[in-house]
């Protein structure tokens, strides 16, 4: 199964990803029932998604969290290692501390929501709070259609393609709030010569242009009301206030869920 690694466990890394979706729940169910397939059913994900969750947590923690149990009346199963038990204890402590902090801030409204969004640390410069509008599954891929959250970004439409297992682990569904994230290097910028088509194409106006030998970094204010950063070819000759079209592949849009 999963072999123990030599370095000390990194529970902070594992908890940073686990509390936002169903990974910790899967680990907890394995501890209670001794079965990965049973844990998957209890959490409401596929067996494949449960294994993806365990692989991710193991990589993040740096130690084996689950081990096989061979034989017995049930034909074998799975159980938590000592590190797996410790991770669950840490998860409970973090959840209690977080719940206590949120209870004190319950009347904070939009300010508290902003703090929660800032708790997602990432190198991706493009980040937008969104609401899932619709989902379309095709084989192993789910295409999610998102709209910007809040009045200022209500015209923003974003499409993201993720695996079915990732959608299950996030508990993705229409009406759910998420954060959409995209690397600046994954956003292509060009002069606006025509109206935007379907998919991830957003018209806007350049606000800053930083020249570079391999391409120009362009910051833009989208017509949809949000800021975005991307890169244009060095020979595009874009300037501040130029009308531009920004585009990104749907597979480049990463989804994050804020919450316990």
Buried (B, 14 or more C-beta within 10 A) or exposed (E): EBEEBEEEBBBEBBBBBBBBBBBBBBBBBBBEBBBBBBBBBBBEBBBBBBBBBBEBBBBBBBBBBBBEBEEEEEEEBBBBBEBBBBBBEBBEEBBEEBEEEBEEEEEEEEEBBEBBBEEBEEEBBBBBBBBBBEBEEEEEBBBBBBBBBBEEBEBBBBBBBBBBBBBBBBBBEEEBBBBBBBBBBBBBBBEBEEEBEEEBBBBBBBBEBEEEEEBBBBBBBBBBBBBBBBBBEEEBEBEEEBBBBBBBBBBBBBBBBBEE
